[in-house]
Amino acid sequence: MTSNKRRAKRISVELPVTVYLYDSKNETRTGDPLDGRINNFSPLGAALIIPSIMLNGKHLFYTCNDNPDFVLELVFELSDSSGETITVPATPLWFDVNRESDTKQFDVGLKFLANTKSEEIKMLSKLALKDEKRLVSLWK
């Protein structure tokens, strides 16, 4: 039996996200975005569900792990319908085909590259966890 060695508590959420492959060396997004959702979250990372592991001919996991210039850019819309977004850089730590789903999809474990005390992570935490008690328990 394996033990859970996560450094932070994860909380189940349902949060839509737009994923871009970002070339940090050239400061450009590569190609079209991919829509996905976050189904669990912590200030250190999240679990991403996406319909394809390929984005514009590039494998998201291997591209980011083979070339440190590439990261995933996660764009979240604020729920107040202001059109404002939160952008958080992340790197994939693992991926797997989700065989339990009726449709083809991939699960991707992400590590956020932003500091846990950054404004982006604080705003994302508030967006993901509208319940104050759950938010407080996450930061303990």
Buried (B, 14 or more C-beta within 10 A) or exposed (E): EEEEEEEBBBBEBEBEBBBBBBBBEEEEBBEEBBEBBBBBBBBBBBBBBBEEBEBBEBBBBEBBBEEEEBBBBBBBBBEEEEEEEBBBBBBBEEBEEEEEEEEEBBBBBBEBBBEEEBEBBBBBBBBBBEEEEBBEEBEE
